[in-house]
Amino acid sequence: MLTRILIGIGMIVIGYFMAAKTNWFLDLLGPVEWAERHFVSDGSRLFYKLLAIVIIIFGIIVVTDLYDSIVGGFIALVF
């Protein structure tokens, strides 16, 4: 249980810093060509911010231990 909480909080912190320091991540990882082609302007920055939001959401899901409910609910909805 403690490991799950620490991993989730780590994901939230990484997502926060990825959203707050997008330019640093852009310099570190480089531009994303797919995002530059498909998004209107500053595609890579928008991509990294959206990725950060997804990481934060997954971190919250891990901390609250909802991934079994969400995945199970999604599979029940699809099948």
Contacts in CASP RR format, 6 or more apart in sequence:
PFRMAT RR
TARGET T0000
AUTHOR 0000-0000-0000
METHOD contacts of the structure
MODEL  1
MLTRILIGIGMIVIGYFMAAKTNWFLDLLGPVEWAERHFVSDGSRLFYKL
LAIVIIIFGIIVVTDLYDSIVGGFIALVF
4 62 0 8 1.000
4 63 0 8 1.000
4 65 0 8 1.000
5 63 0 8 1.000
7 59 0 8 1.000
7 62 0 8 1.000
8 59 0 8 1.000
8 60 0 8 1.000
8 62 0 8 1.000
8 63 0 8 1.000
9 59 0 8 1.000
9 63 0 8 1.000
10 59 0 8 1.000
11 55 0 8 1.000
11 56 0 8 1.000
11 58 0 8 1.000
11 59 0 8 1.000
11 62 0 8 1.000
12 55 0 8 1.000
12 56 0 8 1.000
12 59 0 8 1.000
12 60 0 8 1.000
12 63 0 8 1.000
14 55 0 8 1.000
15 52 0 8 1.000
15 53 0 8 1.000
15 55 0 8 1.000
15 56 0 8 1.000
16 52 0 8 1.000
16 56 0 8 1.000
18 25 0 8 1.000
18 48 0 8 1.000
18 49 0 8 1.000
18 51 0 8 1.000
18 52 0 8 1.000
18 55 0 8 1.000
19 48 0 8 1.000
19 49 0 8 1.000
19 52 0 8 1.000
19 53 0 8 1.000
19 56 0 8 1.000
22 45 0 8 1.000
22 48 0 8 1.000
22 49 0 8 1.000
22 52 0 8 1.000
23 45 0 8 1.000
25 48 0 8 1.000
26 44 0 8 1.000
26 45 0 8 1.000
26 48 0 8 1.000
29 48 0 8 1.000
30 44 0 8 1.000
31 44 0 8 1.000
32 43 0 8 1.000
32 44 0 8 1.000
32 47 0 8 1.000
32 48 0 8 1.000
34 47 0 8 1.000
35 43 0 8 1.000
35 44 0 8 1.000
35 46 0 8 1.000
35 47 0 8 1.000
36 43 0 8 1.000
36 44 0 8 1.000
39 46 0 8 1.000
39 47 0 8 1.000
61 67 0 8 1.000
61 70 0 8 1.000
END
